[in-house]
Amino acid sequence: MPNGLALAISILILALLFSYIVSMLLSFFLSTTPTPKKKLKDTARRMKLKKEDIFADLGCGDGRVVFEVARKYKDVKCVGYEISPIHLMIANLSKSLLFPFTKRVQIYAEDFTKANLEDITVVYINWGTNISKKQADFLKKLKRRKKVRIVTPL
């Protein structure tokens, strides 16, 4: 019978393997297009956020856009939504290293189509070209809101 440490390590390895498989399946069905690191500063600059804005990255991946916006605009609340377990682990680890004691920067493990985005004023979307019907319907609904500005990569 394995001791507690060996059992814990085995469970952790199985959980990571399961997360990897789920992430691969999600990326197979959903288009994943990370924002190139070279374009991060320019993308954040183009947003021209104000102190009262609340920024959201829908499908934030590893959180690079959320973190760049949080670095550039110190008074703006920044949130990211992601459902891929591997991306979530990377984003949360990065958040704990870059912004350890702030509630101004948050990463949520939530489907953004089901999230409450009423307070969000600026949305970043980098979904690529292969978007689902659910995403297309959500985008139409989001565009109808008056106080939301949608930013996409160049």
Secondary structure, 3 states (H helix, E strand, C coil): CCCHHHHHHHHHHHHHHHHHHHHHHHHHHCCCCCCCHHHHHHHHHHHCCCCCCEEEEECCCCCHHHHHHHHHCCCCEEEEEECCHHHHHHHHHHHHHHCCCCCCEEEEECCCCCCCCCCCCEEEECCCCCCCHHHHHHHHHHHHCCCCEEECCC
